[in-house]
Amino acid sequence: MKVLVVGGGGREHAIVQAVSKSKKVDQIYCAPGNAGIASLAECVPITPMEFDKLVAFAKEKEIDLTIIGMDDPLCGGIVDEFEKAGLRVFGPRKNAAILEGSKAFSKNLMKKYGIPTAGYEVFDSPEAAREYLKTSKYPIVLKADGLALGKGVLICNSWEEADAGVKELMEDKKFGAAGNEIVIEEFMTGREVSVLSYCDGKTIKIMSSAQDHKRACDGDTGLNTGGMGTFSPSPFYTPEVDKFCKEHIYQKTVDAMAAEGRGFKGVIFFGLMITEDGPKVLEYNARFGDPEAQVILPRMENDIIDVMEACIDGTLDTIDLKFADNAAVCVVLASDGYPVKYDKGFKITGFDKFDNKNYFCFHAGTKFDENGDIVTNGGRVLGITALGNDLKEARANAYKATEWIDFKNKYMRHDIGHALDEI
């Protein structure tokens, strides 16, 4: 069969890598792809928001399955457009992708259906937000309602910081229309855990857990980023936490969406905080996380095409989802200066040692230059991922592999998985 993957980052490279292992697939396309994806798929110069062009391409090439990797096209309704054209596509429709597209929607959904989350209020005027913040307990969290590349969350330790945060999100529109409304919620403390799942509208199957590192610098300091590294599984996702979440969060979310007439087919990403009062939902995403996909998909033993087709067809209950009894760690190699200002166009060397069995080099921001060399083309450049028998071995392997790669202004965190040292 022919498969089209929409997107061009590290997550999409991990998806393409998983698809390439399927015995059902003999041709992969990726739009727009990147220099790493090009070794596994034919890259097509169409951007993810050009729905008409993507639909026309899928029809022309007689694509059997299209997989949508990114949040923007999902929230924009790309799945609806593919379905209208009679094409098979993996991902939630627009009315279900709102689970990620609007934090106000997701918070209100959790309140209505009794799904544990932080206390919150929603504001559409900066004046009202400021009045509320004058009497709030600090620290407190401000979130842009809409999509903000994973960066529209501010943790404010004082009224002055919160006042500046309201200005940044709602008045200066740092994230554009995403800040037309903001969610102000109580600050939760505990361990953060990411849990991804497959859904077919009624059945949910949980993938392995993971833990992301959002801050740019060592010690969880610096600005929020799209993610500087991750590991899987999380030792903090215990059997007790799993049992609680299965009873009070996962299936209840799928059932709530169905009850609202927004049946969810695709991947739901649960961002969880393990608090003293039990697990609570920090956020939902409507697709694979990045870089969570880079540590979870290499550990999945199922044929990804079987699982995705079961989600589309409503037969996920027949799938026995299996993950290897091992561990994976991903360390992101970024351009120095990310996420603010950085230079691009530097030649990258050292790809030859990666075997795509125990060591993976997932491309996020790369391209070919006019000489055919692979060069940097983004803030997050590569996701260096390694497997191991346990997390500490996987971490050692991943950091060893980061030394194989070289490019000018290479930057990374040196403490991905630091929490493992406390175990």
VEXDREN-2710 file (C-alpha; in Angstrom, 1 decimal):
% VEXDREN-2710
k/r/px/py/pz
1/MET/0.0/0.0/0.0
2/LYS/1.0/3.7/-0.4
3/VAL/1.2/5.9/2.7
4/LEU/1.4/9.7/2.9
5/VAL/2.7/11.3/6.2
6/VAL/1.9/15.0/6.6
7/GLY/4.6/17.0/8.5
8/GLY/8.3/17.6/8.5
9/GLY/9.7/17.3/12.0
10/GLY/11.2/14.7/14.4
11/ARG/7.8/13.3/15.2
12/GLU/7.0/12.7/11.5
13/HIS/10.4/11.1/11.0
14/ALA/9.6/8.7/13.9
15/ILE/6.2/7.9/12.3
16/VAL/7.8/7.4/8.8
17/GLN/10.4/5.1/10.5
18/ALA/7.6/3.0/12.1
19/VAL/5.6/2.9/8.8
20/SER/8.7/1.8/6.9
21/LYS/8.8/-1.4/9.1
22/SER/5.3/-2.4/8.0
23/LYS/5.2/-5.3/5.6
24/LYS/2.0/-3.8/4.1
25/VAL/3.7/-0.7/2.9
26/ASP/5.7/-0.5/-0.3
27/GLN/5.7/3.3/-0.9
28/ILE/5.9/6.2/1.5
29/TYR/5.5/9.9/0.7
30/CYS/6.0/12.8/3.2
31/ALA/4.8/16.4/2.8
32/PRO/7.0/18.3/3.2
33/GLY/9.4/16.0/5.0
34/ASN/13.1/16.8/5.7
35/ALA/16.6/15.6/4.9
36/GLY/16.4/12.6/7.2
37/ILE/12.9/11.5/6.2
38/ALA/14.2/11.6/2.5
39/SER/16.1/8.4/3.2
40/LEU/12.9/6.5/3.8
41/ALA/10.2/8.4/1.9
42/GLU/9.7/10.5/-1.2
43/CYS/9.4/14.1/0.1
44/VAL/6.8/16.3/-1.6
45/PRO/7.0/20.1/-1.5
46/ILE/3.6/20.7/-0.1
47/THR/3.1/22.4/3.3
48/PRO/0.8/20.9/6.0
49/MET/-1.8/23.6/5.7
50/GLU/-2.2/23.4/1.9
51/PHE/-5.2/21.0/2.3
52/ASP/-6.4/21.2/-1.4
53/LYS/-2.9/20.4/-2.7
54/LEU/-2.5/17.5/-0.3
55/VAL/-5.9/16.1/-1.2
56/ALA/-5.1/16.4/-4.9
57/PHE/-1.8/14.7/-4.4
58/ALA/-3.3/11.8/-2.5
59/LYS/-5.8/11.3/-5.2
60/GLU/-3.2/11.5/-8.0
61/LYS/-0.9/9.0/-6.3
62/GLU/-3.8/6.8/-5.2
63/ILE/-2.7/7.0/-1.6
64/ASP/-4.2/4.2/0.6
65/LEU/-3.6/5.9/4.0
66/THR/-2.7/9.5/5.0
67/ILE/-1.3/10.1/8.5
68/ILE/-1.5/13.6/9.9
69/GLY/1.4/14.3/12.3
70/MET/0.9/17.9/13.3
71/ASP/-1.6/19.9/15.4
72/ASP/-2.2/22.9/13.1
73/PRO/-3.7/20.9/10.2
74/LEU/-5.7/18.7/12.5
75/CYS/-7.2/21.6/14.3
76/GLY/-7.8/23.3/10.9
77/GLY/-9.9/20.4/9.7
78/ILE/-7.6/18.5/7.3
79/VAL/-9.1/15.1/8.3
80/ASP/-12.6/16.4/7.3
81/GLU/-11.3/17.5/3.9
82/PHE/-9.7/14.1/3.2
83/GLU/-12.8/12.3/4.3
84/LYS/-15.0/14.5/2.0
85/ALA/-12.8/13.4/-0.8
86/GLY/-13.3/9.7/0.0
87/LEU/-9.7/9.3/1.3
88/ARG/-8.6/7.2/4.3
89/VAL/-6.9/9.3/6.9
90/PHE/-5.6/8.8/10.4
91/GLY/-6.3/11.6/12.9
92/PRO/-9.2/13.3/14.6
93/ARG/-11.7/15.5/12.8
94/LYS/-11.8/19.2/13.5
95/ASN/-14.6/18.9/16.0
96/ALA/-12.5/16.4/18.0
97/ALA/-9.1/18.0/17.6
98/ILE/-10.6/20.9/19.6
99/LEU/-9.5/18.8/22.6
100/GLU/-6.0/20.3/21.9
101/GLY/-7.1/23.4/19.9
102/SER/-8.9/25.1/22.8
103/LYS/-7.7/24.8/26.4
104/ALA/-10.9/26.4/27.5
105/PHE/-12.9/23.7/25.8
106/SER/-10.8/20.9/27.3
107/LYS/-10.9/22.4/30.8
108/ASN/-14.7/22.8/30.6
109/LEU/-15.0/19.2/29.3
110/MET/-13.1/17.9/32.3
111/LYS/-15.2/19.9/34.7
112/LYS/-18.4/18.7/33.1
113/TYR/-17.5/15.0/33.2
114/GLY/-15.6/14.9/36.5
115/ILE/-12.1/14.3/35.0
116/PRO/-9.5/15.4/37.5
117/THR/-7.6/18.6/36.6
118/ALA/-6.4/21.8/38.2
119/GLY/-8.9/24.5/39.3
120/TYR/-9.2/27.2/36.7
121/GLU/-11.1/30.2/35.2
122/VAL/-11.3/31.4/31.6
123/PHE/-11.0/35.0/30.5
124/ASP/-11.5/36.9/27.3
125/SER/-10.6/40.3/28.6
126/PRO/-7.3/41.4/30.0
127/GLU/-9.0/43.7/32.5
128/ALA/-11.1/40.8/34.0
129/ALA/-8.0/38.5/34.1
130/ARG/-6.0/41.1/36.0
131/GLU/-8.8/41.6/38.6
132/TYR/-8.9/37.9/39.2
133/LEU/-5.1/37.7/39.5
134/LYS/-5.0/40.5/42.1
135/THR/-6.6/38.1/44.7
136/SER/-5.0/34.9/43.4
137/LYS/-2.6/32.5/45.2
138/TYR/0.8/32.3/43.7
139/PRO/2.5/30.7/41.8
140/ILE/-0.3/30.5/39.2
141/VAL/-0.4/29.4/35.6
142/LEU/-1.5/31.4/32.5
143/LYS/-2.2/29.5/29.3
144/ALA/-3.1/30.8/25.9
145/ASP/-6.3/29.1/24.8
146/GLY/-5.2/28.2/21.3
147/LEU/-2.2/26.5/19.7
148/ALA/1.1/28.1/20.6
149/LEU/3.8/25.6/19.5
150/GLY/3.9/24.2/23.1
151/LYS/5.1/27.5/24.4
152/GLY/2.0/29.4/25.4
153/VAL/2.2/28.5/29.1
154/LEU/3.5/30.9/31.7
155/ILE/4.2/30.1/35.3
156/CYS/3.9/33.3/37.3
157/ASN/5.4/33.6/40.8
158/SER/4.0/37.1/41.6
159/TRP/1.3/39.6/40.6
160/GLU/4.0/41.5/38.6
161/GLU/4.8/38.4/36.6
162/ALA/1.2/37.6/36.0
163/ASP/0.4/41.2/34.9
164/ALA/3.2/41.0/32.4
165/GLY/2.0/37.6/31.3
166/VAL/-1.5/38.9/30.6
167/LYS/0.1/41.7/28.5
168/GLU/2.3/39.2/26.6
169/LEU/-0.6/36.8/25.8
170/MET/-3.6/39.0/25.4
171/GLU/-2.4/42.5/24.5
172/ASP/0.9/42.0/22.7
173/LYS/-0.5/38.8/21.1
174/LYS/2.9/37.0/21.3
175/PHE/1.1/33.9/20.0
176/GLY/-1.5/35.7/17.9
177/ALA/-5.1/34.7/18.1
178/ALA/-4.2/31.9/20.5
179/GLY/-4.2/34.6/23.2
180/ASN/-7.7/35.9/22.5
181/GLU/-8.8/33.9/25.5
182/ILE/-6.6/32.7/28.4
183/VAL/-7.0/30.0/31.0
184/ILE/-5.8/30.9/34.5
185/GLU/-5.3/27.8/36.6
186/GLU/-3.9/26.7/39.9
187/PHE/-0.3/25.7/40.0
188/MET/0.1/22.0/40.6
189/THR/3.2/20.3/42.0
190/GLY/4.4/16.7/41.4
191/ARG/5.9/14.6/38.7
192/GLU/4.9/15.2/35.1
193/VAL/4.2/12.2/32.9
194/SER/3.1/11.9/29.3
195/VAL/0.9/9.1/28.3
196/LEU/-0.1/8.6/24.6
197/SER/-3.1/6.5/23.5
198/TYR/-4.8/5.2/20.4
199/CYS/-8.5/5.8/20.1
200/ASP/-11.2/4.6/17.7
201/GLY/-14.1/6.7/19.0
202/LYS/-15.1/4.3/21.7
203/THR/-12.1/2.1/22.6
204/ILE/-8.8/3.5/24.0
205/LYS/-5.5/1.6/24.1
206/ILE/-2.7/3.1/26.2
207/MET/0.9/3.3/24.8
208/SER/4.0/3.3/27.0
209/SER/4.5/6.3/29.3
210/ALA/7.2/9.0/28.7
211/GLN/8.5/12.1/30.3
212/ASP/9.5/15.3/28.4
213/HIS/11.9/18.1/29.4
214/LYS/10.4/21.4/28.2
215/ARG/12.9/23.9/29.5
216/ALA/15.8/25.0/27.3
217/CYS/18.6/24.7/29.9
218/ASP/20.0/22.2/32.4
219/GLY/18.3/22.0/35.7
220/ASP/14.9/22.7/34.1
221/THR/15.8/26.4/33.7
222/GLY/15.4/28.7/30.8
223/LEU/12.6/29.3/28.4
224/ASN/9.9/26.8/27.5
225/THR/10.6/24.9/24.2
226/GLY/8.9/22.4/22.1
227/GLY/10.9/19.8/24.1
228/MET/14.6/19.2/24.7
229/GLY/14.5/15.5/25.3
230/THR/12.5/12.7/26.8
231/PHE/12.6/9.1/28.1
232/SER/10.3/6.1/28.1
233/PRO/8.9/4.4/30.2
234/SER/8.5/6.8/33.2
235/PRO/9.3/5.0/36.5
236/PHE/6.9/7.5/38.1
237/TYR/4.0/6.0/36.2
238/THR/3.4/3.2/38.6
239/PRO/0.7/0.4/38.5
240/GLU/-1.3/2.4/41.0
241/VAL/-1.2/5.6/38.8
242/ASP/-2.1/3.5/35.8
243/LYS/-5.1/1.9/37.6
244/PHE/-6.4/5.4/38.7
245/CYS/-6.0/6.9/35.3
246/LYS/-7.8/4.0/33.6
247/GLU/-10.7/4.4/36.0
248/HIS/-11.0/8.2/36.1
249/ILE/-9.3/9.8/33.1
250/TYR/-8.6/7.8/29.9
251/GLN/-11.9/6.1/29.1
252/LYS/-13.9/9.0/30.7
253/THR/-12.2/11.4/28.2
254/VAL/-13.1/9.2/25.2
255/ASP/-16.7/8.7/26.5
256/ALA/-17.0/12.5/27.1
257/MET/-16.0/13.4/23.6
258/ALA/-18.4/10.8/22.2
259/ALA/-21.2/12.2/24.4
260/GLU/-20.5/15.7/23.0
261/GLY/-20.8/14.4/19.5
262/ARG/-17.1/14.7/18.9
263/GLY/-16.0/11.1/18.6
264/PHE/-12.2/11.0/18.8
265/LYS/-10.3/8.8/16.3
266/GLY/-6.5/9.1/16.4
267/VAL/-4.0/9.7/19.2
268/ILE/-4.8/11.4/22.4
269/PHE/-1.8/12.6/24.4
270/PHE/-2.5/12.9/28.1
271/GLY/-0.2/15.3/29.9
272/LEU/-0.5/14.3/33.6
273/MET/0.7/15.7/36.9
274/ILE/1.1/13.1/39.6
275/THR/0.1/15.3/42.6
276/GLU/-0.3/14.4/46.3
277/ASP/-4.0/14.2/45.6
278/GLY/-3.5/11.8/42.8
279/PRO/-3.0/12.1/39.0
280/LYS/-4.6/15.2/37.3
281/VAL/-4.7/16.2/33.6
282/LEU/-2.4/19.1/32.7
283/GLU/-3.3/19.1/29.1
284/TYR/-4.5/17.1/26.1
285/ASN/-2.9/16.9/22.7
286/ALA/-4.6/15.5/19.7
287/ARG/-1.6/13.8/18.1
288/PHE/1.8/12.1/18.9
289/GLY/4.0/14.3/21.1
290/ASP/7.4/15.6/19.8
291/PRO/9.8/14.3/21.1
292/GLU/7.7/11.6/22.9
293/ALA/7.0/9.8/19.6
294/GLN/10.8/9.4/19.1
295/VAL/11.0/7.2/22.3
296/ILE/7.7/5.5/22.2
297/LEU/7.4/4.3/18.5
298/PRO/10.8/2.5/18.5
299/ARG/9.6/0.5/21.4
300/MET/6.2/-0.5/19.9
301/GLU/6.1/-4.1/18.6
302/ASN/2.9/-3.8/16.6
303/ASP/2.7/-3.0/13.0
304/ILE/1.7/0.7/13.2
305/ILE/-0.5/0.4/10.0
306/ASP/-2.6/-2.4/11.7
307/VAL/-3.2/-0.1/14.7
308/MET/-4.0/3.0/12.8
309/GLU/-6.4/1.2/10.5
310/ALA/-8.2/-0.3/13.5
311/CYS/-8.6/3.2/14.9
312/ILE/-10.2/4.4/11.6
313/ASP/-12.5/1.3/11.3
314/GLY/-13.6/1.2/15.0
315/THR/-12.0/-2.2/15.7
316/LEU/-9.3/-1.1/18.1
317/ASP/-10.7/-3.6/20.7
318/THR/-9.2/-6.4/18.5
319/ILE/-5.6/-5.0/18.8
320/ASP/-3.3/-6.3/21.5
321/LEU/-1.0/-3.3/21.9
322/LYS/2.6/-4.4/22.8
323/PHE/5.7/-2.6/23.8
324/ALA/9.2/-4.1/24.2
325/ASP/10.5/-4.5/27.8
326/ASN/13.3/-2.0/27.3
327/ALA/13.8/1.7/27.5
328/ALA/14.5/4.7/25.2
329/VAL/16.0/8.1/25.8
330/CYS/16.0/11.0/23.3
331/VAL/18.4/14.0/23.6
332/VAL/17.5/16.9/21.3
333/LEU/20.4/18.6/19.5
334/ALA/19.4/22.2/19.0
335/SER/20.8/25.4/17.4
336/ASP/22.5/27.5/20.1
337/GLY/20.1/30.4/20.9
338/TYR/16.9/28.3/20.5
339/PRO/14.1/29.0/21.2
340/VAL/14.7/32.8/20.7
341/LYS/17.3/33.5/18.0
342/TYR/19.7/31.2/16.2
343/ASP/21.5/30.8/12.9
344/LYS/20.8/28.1/10.3
345/GLY/22.6/26.5/7.3
346/PHE/25.5/24.7/9.1
347/LYS/26.6/21.4/7.6
348/ILE/25.9/18.3/9.8
349/THR/28.2/15.3/9.9
350/GLY/28.3/11.9/11.7
351/PHE/25.1/10.1/10.5
352/ASP/26.8/6.9/9.5
353/LYS/26.9/5.2/13.0
354/PHE/23.1/5.1/13.5
355/ASP/21.7/1.6/12.8
356/ASN/17.9/2.4/13.2
357/LYS/17.7/-0.6/15.5
358/ASN/19.3/0.6/18.8
359/TYR/20.4/4.0/17.7
360/PHE/18.2/6.5/15.8
361/CYS/18.8/10.0/14.5
362/PHE/15.4/11.6/14.0
363/HIS/15.6/14.8/11.9
364/ALA/13.6/17.8/13.1
365/GLY/15.1/20.9/11.5
366/THR/17.3/19.8/8.5
367/LYS/17.4/20.2/4.8
368/PHE/19.7/19.6/1.8
369/ASP/21.7/22.6/0.6
370/GLU/22.7/23.3/-3.0
371/ASN/25.7/20.9/-2.7
372/GLY/23.6/18.0/-1.4
373/ASP/24.9/18.3/2.1
374/ILE/22.5/18.0/5.1
375/VAL/22.4/21.4/7.0
376/THR/20.6/22.8/10.0
377/ASN/17.3/24.4/9.2
378/GLY/15.6/25.0/12.6
379/GLY/15.8/25.5/16.3
380/ARG/15.5/21.8/17.2
381/VAL/17.7/20.0/14.7
382/LEU/18.0/16.3/15.6
383/GLY/16.5/13.9/18.1
384/ILE/19.3/11.5/19.1
385/THR/17.5/8.4/20.4
386/ALA/18.9/5.2/21.9
387/LEU/17.5/2.0/23.3
388/GLY/18.8/0.2/26.4
389/ASN/17.8/-2.7/28.7
390/ASP/16.9/0.0/31.3
391/LEU/16.6/3.8/31.4
392/LYS/20.1/4.4/32.7
393/GLU/21.6/2.3/30.0
394/ALA/19.5/4.0/27.3
395/ARG/20.5/7.4/28.6
396/ALA/24.2/6.5/28.5
397/ASN/23.8/5.2/25.0
398/ALA/21.9/8.3/23.9
399/TYR/24.6/10.7/25.2
400/LYS/27.3/8.6/23.6
401/ALA/25.5/8.9/20.3
402/THR/25.2/12.7/20.6
403/GLU/29.0/12.7/20.3
404/TRP/28.8/11.2/16.8
405/ILE/27.1/14.2/15.4
406/ASP/28.8/17.5/14.7
407/PHE/27.6/20.9/13.5
408/LYS/28.4/24.5/14.3
409/ASN/26.4/26.0/17.2
410/LYS/25.3/22.5/18.4
411/TYR/23.5/22.8/21.7
412/MET/21.9/20.3/24.0
413/ARG/20.9/19.7/27.6
414/HIS/23.2/17.4/29.5
415/ASP/20.7/16.3/32.1
416/ILE/17.9/14.6/30.2
417/GLY/16.6/11.9/32.6
418/HIS/18.2/13.6/35.6
419/ALA/15.2/12.5/37.7
420/LEU/16.3/8.9/37.2
421/ASP/19.2/9.5/39.5
422/GLU/16.7/9.8/42.4
423/ILE/15.4/6.3/41.9
END
